[in-house]
Amino acid sequence: MRHLLQRALQSRTFYWNGLSNLRTCTQGFRLYSKLDQFCYPVSLKGQYCLNKRDFRSGYFQSANCSLSRSCYRKVTTSQDLKSENEEVLKDAPEDCPVLEAVSYWTREFERAGVPEPDASAEYIAAHVLGYKSFSLISPLVRNLTAEEKTKVWKLCEKRMNRMPIQYILGEWDFRDLNLVMRPPVFIPRPETEELVEHLWLYLQEDLTREEEDLDVLEVGCGSGAISLSLLQEFPQACCTAVDVTKEAVELTQHNAERLGLGDRLDVKQMQFNTSADLGTKFDVIVSNPPYIWTQDMETLEQEIVGYENHCALHGGTDGMGLIRDIIHIGHRLLKPGGSIWLEVDPRHPDMIQTYLNNHLQYQLQLTGVYQDFNNRPRFCCLELRE
């Protein structure tokens, strides 16, 4: 499996996450790729696809992240749905075929303009029945009990109100981990899995790494996806994860304890700025920072606007706010030969190079720019010159 992932990254023609996530192998790539991307617009002024987290973890104070929501279309209200669904439930037979329920909600989602209507209905039905994937169910012979049907209807009401499917299910897979998801903590996307895979390959090239301690700092930890993946991959690793929001810090700690990785993780709620004092140095600093440009925030879908923390998305006028701070502070926190790994907007690699050229005193060199599965420059590696 690992060799398949490496070939996928090297050719950049496969959606590698579909290979690594066994829950969707039986269904192919379509369901996973689309559902992981549904929260984001297809294009930005015809140039940039923000289908991931062109965005991420807590940095800007909430006062700086307020946005007008008047540009988003109205969706069906919970009260409307309650009235309609009470009638449907009342008239429906006690045992409702799974396929019939999925077909009904697919039509309702389509009518309401909910993204990925079929995948949304299938994921919810599978979740209620205790499955990771709808393909694992025998829908032609399986009926929903009255209790299961009620649960499906309630969860589908939330989806009609454009709640992201990850929050509805309360969990989502990231690489080989199953993480608890809670609003408003940012939902990790497939590109961030690619970031971790690139970093994994980078560290694997150092044959002495297995015998040495690996100290990692994650800036903007969100649900803890990056830190916990690295802790699972590298038994000798210890991670410090920081985030500005209490919700993210608590969720990262919860996921760490749930996965049995809490003893090697130190989670801190703090603003990562010039006053940041972590008392140690690191081999690697990694971040999926908030990097959406101010002008692009108004293009976000209702799932993001209504549920995810804007401070995990908005990177300032040019999306470089936290990125500059990571570079400015990070070079002092790196051990000799250490590196910084960032997920960024496709416009940022050139801007980062210019910033480094203007700040030679940081002694950082942009040594790698890697493409995502859509062949856009998405990941940057900066190394500290010795």
C-alpha positions, -999 to +999 in steps of 0.1 A: +000+000+000+028+024+009+044+018-025+011+026-042+010+059-023+045+068-033+039+062-070+007+082-067+026+112-053+054+109-078+031+108-109+006+132-094-021+115-115-039+096-088-060+108-060-038+090-034-062+095-006-086+072-023-059+045-021-051+050+015-086+052+028-100+017+029-135+027+037-140+039+001-119+015-019-150-005-027-167+025-041-138+040-060-126+076-057-157+096-066-175+096-033-145+104-012-130+131-034-162+149-039-174+148-003-140+160+010-143+189-013-179+199-012-174+227+012-154+248-012-161+266-045-151+249-077-132+279-089-120+313-078-124+338-106-118+310-131-082+305-119-079+288-085-098+258-071-102+262-034-115+227-030-097+219+002-088+239+029-074+265+010-074+274+047-069+265+082-062+268+118-069+295+144-048+326+141-067+359+136-089+371+165-126+367+159-130+405+157-109+405+126-128+377+110-163+390+108-180+387+074-212+397+059-233+367+050-258+385+029-243+370-003-253+335+005-286+320-008-312+310+017-317+273+025-347+254+038-352+261+074-353+235+102-390+244+108-399+238+072-381+205+072-397+194+105-432+199+092-425+181+059-406+152+074-432+146+102-457+140+074-433+117+055-425+098+087-461+095+097-472+080+063-441+058+058-442+021+067-426+010+099-398-007+080-384+016+053-360+001+027-326+017+029-325+024-009-358+041-007-347+064+021-315+073+003-334+080-029-358+102-011-332+123+006-311+125-026-340+141-043-346+164-013-310+175-013-310+181-050-342+202-047-326+223-019-293+227-038-272+208-013-238+198-027-232+161-033-268+150-027-263+113-034-231+110-014-246+129+015-276+106+018-255+075+014-230+085+041-257+094+066-276+061+060-244+041+063-235+059+095-268+052+112-264+015+103-229+014+117-210+012+084-181+033+070-194+031+035-228+027+018-212+001-005-208-023+025-246-024+030-270-047+011-295-020+003-319-041-016-325-065+013-319-042+043-347-022+058-345+007+083-363+001+115-385+029+128-357+040+152-331+040+124-354+059+101-359+086+127-322+090+131-316+092+093-343+119+090-329+140+119-293+138+104-306+147+069-324+177+084-290+189+095-275+184+060-304+203+045-293+232+067-259+228+050-240+214+080-209+197+067-212+159+066-181+155+089-199+174+116-231+155+111-213+121+115-191+135+143-161+118+129-139+116+097-109+096+086-076+113+080-050+089+065-051+059+089-067+077+118-104+082+127-108+116+142-137+131+161-151+162+144-169+191+162-179+225+149-164+250+146-130+233+144-117+232+109-123+199+090-091+185+075-091+180+037-073+156+014-046+181+005-034+181+041-031+143+039-008+149+009+012+174+030+018+147+057+027+122+031+053+145+015+068+152+050+068+114+057+088+107+025+112+136+033+119+122+068+122+086+056+151+097+033+171+104+064+183+069+074+195+080+108+161+094+117+149+061+132+176+063+158+171+099+167+144+119+185+121+138+163+107+170+177+078+185+158+059+218+162+025+221+145+011+256+142-027+257+140-035+222+150-073+222+145-084+186+152-048+174+156-048+156+123-012+164+113+005+159+147-014+127+154-005+113+120+032+120+125+031+105+160+016+074+146+041+072+118+072+079+140+073+062+174+103+083+184+085+116+176+072+141+202+049+169+190+039+203+203+007+215+188-006+251+192-038+268+183-054+301+191-089+286+198-099+267+229-122+244+208-093+232+186-070+226+216-096+206+234-105+185+203-068+178+196-063+166+231-094+145+230-084+128+197-049+122+211-062+105+242-087+085+222-059+072+199-035+065+227-010+092+216-015+118+243+017+109+261+039+122+233+018+153+225+019+187+242-011+209+232-010+246+239-036+274+234-016+304+223-012+331+196+018+323+174+035+356+172+068+373+182+060+367+219+056+330+215+080+312+239+080+274+235+112+268+255+127+243+230+138+238+194+123+216+167+134+194+139+103+202+119+077+230+120+046+221+100+014+240+094-017+242+073-022+279+082-052+301+073-043+313+038-074+325+020-071+360+007-096+386+021-110+391-014-117+354-017-135+349+016-168+360+000-167+331-024-169+305+004-198+280+004-226+280+031-211+250+048-180+271+057-198+303+064-223+288+088-202+263+106-164+264+103-143+290+122-134+319+098-102+325+118-090+291+106-095+302+070-087+339+066-050+346+060-053+384+056-052+406+026-028+384+007-033+352+027+002+354+040-004+367+076+004+336+096+028+323+070+050+354+075+049+349+113+058+312+109+089+322+089+098+351+111+095+332+143+102+297+130+138+301+120+147+308+156+128+277+168+145+252+143+174+230+152+204+231+127+192+215+095+156+218+105+128+225+081+094+242+078+066+226+059+036+246+048+004+241+029-004+273+009-024+289-018-010+282-053-001+319-055+021+318-024+053+299-034+066+328-054+056+353-027+074+331-001+105+331-023+104+369-026+099+373+012+129+351+019+150+370-006+141+402+013+150+386+047+182+368+042+189+371+079+165+342+085+189+318+067+159+299+053+159+285+018+129+274-002+141+240-013+109+223-025+075+232-039+052+202-044+020+200-064-013+187-051-035+162-069-048+189-091-013+198-102-012+231-084+018+243-063+004+236-028+032+225-005+064+243+004+095+231+022+119+256+037+152+244+051+175+262+076+209+267+061+237+254+084 
